[in-house]
Amino acid sequence: MRFLVFLFLVFGTALQAQERRYSHCIALAEATPGMSYVHLASFRDPVERNSVRIRYLDHSAFLIQTEGGLSVVTDYTGYIGNVDFLPDVVTMNHGHSSHWTPVPDPAIPHVLRGWGEFGKGIEHHVDLGEMLVRNVSTDIRSGFGMEPKGNSIFVFEVAGLCIGHLGHLHHEPDAAQYAALGRLDVVMAAVDGGMTLDHQTMMAVMRRLKSSIVIPMHWFGRGTLDSFLIGMSEDFAIVDEGVNDLEVSLRSLPDRPTIIVLQPKFLSEP
């Protein structure tokens, strides 16, 4: 009888491990040549085939939309514009009140907080079929000095792309955290220069990640944004065309690492 229980535990655990969808971003991959594509569209418009639309809403909030109609709002505060629109997934970080809400709409199917019990963090691995949402915990400054695992870098794997949102990042990831992130084709990075990371450290993170597209967020004004852009201009191309959304596919990623500046704008009806 004990032997049968042992077999059940061993093979049952193995089966569960096999059923869990593996990350395609935590793997080596060849760079894909192409070019960036800035897309002017209503958020109500369908997304192009094999593409993802990323729209900058405010502060560190982005709307990510897929070909199949899935929608994600990052650093969700409860307000995305005066529109009748409910995302399928919201992620939140508790750096301060402009990154989360204590009362998200109960009709939202997946509310993913980037923190858990103090010091223990939280783990998300949400398989939505068309998209996999997971997180990598990092530490965050708090009234207690430093809260271990109090921030989450959320990774969205969709349309062959690996899209990362660094959240309220307060230190450079260590080797294990970089490994857990894997490849990030597109990354949203806070460039305020102090409330999260100082510019030199954030620039080092960007150079280490070598993402094809970097979207600055959390910049509080043109001065801090321009300081970051100037510091990165030797290593990254800069695209700043005054738009607030980007439609990108694996095939349209730029040949050279590129910073694409999006202007924040809450959702509104076309």
N, C-alpha and C positions, 0 to 999 in steps of 0.2 A: 504493500500500500504506500509506504514511504517513497519507494522508487517511482511509483506512478505520479505522486505529488511532485517529486523532483523533476520528472519529465515535463509535467504540465507547466511548472514555473519556468523552466529553461526555454522550452519551445514557445510558450505563450508570450514571454518577454521578447524573444527573437521575432515573433510575428508582429508584435506591436511596433518594434523598431523598424521592420520592413514597411509597415503601413504608413509610417510618418514620412511625409514628402521631404526629400532632401533639397538643400539649397543648391542652386546652380551657380550662385555667385561666389561661394566658397570653393573655388576651383580655378585652375589656370585657364586662361582664354586668350586667343589671339586678338589683337586689336582689329577693329573693323573700320576700314576707311569710309569716308563719306563727308557730309557737310551738315552744319547746323541748319535748322529750318524753323524760323519764327512764324507762328501761325496766328492770324487774326480771326477769331471766331467767337461766337456766343457760347457760353457754357452749356447751352441747350443743344448745340449742334452735335451730331455724332462724331466720334473720333475716327480718324483715318485707320485703315486696315494695318494691323501689326504696329500700331503707334500708341503713344501715351500723351495726353495733354496735361501740362502742368501750368496752373494759373496762380499767380501770387495775389493773395487776398489782403494780408496786413501783417506787419511785425514779423512773425515766424510762421504764419498760417498760409498753407498752400492747399489748393484743390487739385487732386490727381484724379484723372478720368481715363477710363480704358475703352477700348473698342467695343467690348461686350456690355458696357454700361455701368460698370462698377465705379464708385466714387469714394475717395478718401479725403478727409480734411485733417491736416497736421496741426498740432498745437491749438486744438479747438477750444475756443472761449465761450461758445454758445451762440455767437453772432457771426454770420458770414455774409450778411447783406439782407436787404429788404425783399426777399424772394421766398417763394414756397418751394423749398428744396431741402431734402433730408439725405445726408450722405450715408453710405453703407457702413463706413468705418470712420471713427475719429481716434486720433492719438493725442495724448496730452503729456506735458511735462510740468513739474511744479517749481521751476526756477522762480517765478513770481506769477501774479494773477493774470497777466496777459498771455499765459501759455496753457491755461486750463480753466475748467469750470467745475464747481462742486455739484452742479445740477444739470448734467447733459440731458437732452431730450430722451426720455425712456424708449422712444420709438426707434432710436438708432440701434441697429442690430449688433454692432461691435464697438464697444467703448474701451479703448486700450490705454490704461494709465501707465506712464513710464516709471513709476516708482511703486514700491510696496511697503511692507513693514520696515521701519527704520533700520538701515544697514543690511537688509536682506535682499533688497531689489525685487525684481519681478521678471518673469519670463513669458514671452508671447511667441507663439508659432501658429499663426492662423492661416489655414489653407482654404482659400475661397475659390479654388478651381482655376480661375483665370489669373489670380494673384495670390502670392504668398506674402504674408506680413510677419516679420520677426523683429526682434530687438537685441541690442547689445548694451548691457548696462555699463555706465561709467559713474564716477563720483561727482558730487556737486557740493558747492559751498553752501553752508546753512548757518543758522544761529548757533549751531553746535560746533562750528569750525568746518568740518568736512563730513558730509553724509555719504558713506560708502554706497555705491550702486543707486544713488538717488536720481540719476538722469538716465534716459534711454536714447540711444541712437536707433531710430526705426529704419528698417530696410524693407523696401517694397520690390518684390521680384515679379515682373510682369512684362509680357511681350519680348522676352529674352533680355530685358534690361534689368539692371540692378540700381535702384534709386535709393539714396540714403538721405535722411534728415538728421543732422547732428544734434538737434535739440539745444538745451542750455549747457553746452560742453564747457567744462571748467578746467580741463587738463588734457594734455596730449594722450591719446590712447596708448596703452602699453602693447607689447608684442602680441600678447594673447588676444587683446581686444581688436587689434588690426587684423589678426588672423580670423577672428570670428566674423568681422565685417566682410572679409573677402573683397571681391572686385566691386567697385562702385562706379558705374558709368556716369551717373548724374548725382551730384551732391548739393544739398542746400546747407550753406555754412553761415553761421553768425559772424558778422564782421564789425561789431560795435567797437572792438578794440580794447575792452576792459571789463564790461559786465559779464561777458563769457570769457573768451581768451584774448590776450593781447595780440596785436596784429602779427608780430613776428612768430609767435607759436602757431597761430592759425595758418599762416603762410607755410610753415613747416609741415603741418598736417596736410594741407592741400598738395604740396609737392610729394609727400609720401603716398597719398592716395592715388595721385596721377589720374584723376577722373577726367573723362572726356569733356564733361560740362560741369561747371561750378556756377550755382545760382546764389548770389549774396542775399542775405536776409538780416533782419535785426540790426539795421545800420543807423537808425536815428538821425539821419541827415546826410547831405551830400558830402560834407567834409570827411566823415569817417569812411564813407564808401570810397571816395576818391583816393584816400590814403591807402586803402587796401588795393585798389586797382593799380595804382602806381607801383606799389611794392611787388605786384605779381606780373607786371607787364612784360618783363623779360622772358618769363617762362610760359605765359598763357596769352593767347589772343583775347582781345576784349571786344564784345559786341554789346552796344548800348544804343538801342533804337527807340526807346521810349514806349515799348509795348509791355503788356502785363501777362502774356501767356506764351507758352512754347509748346509746340507739338513735335515730338521726337520719336524716332524708331531706331532699332539697332543698326540699320543700314544708313541712317542719316547722321550718325555721330560724326563730329568733325575729326579731321585727320590730326589736328593739333589740339592739345588741351585748351579749352576756351571758357572764359568767364562770360556768362550771358546775364546782363543786368535786366531784371524785370521790375516794373513799377507796380507798387501795391494798389489794388483796387477791389473793393468789396463787390460781391455779385449783384448784378442788376438785370432786369429783363431787357432783352434786345429791343 
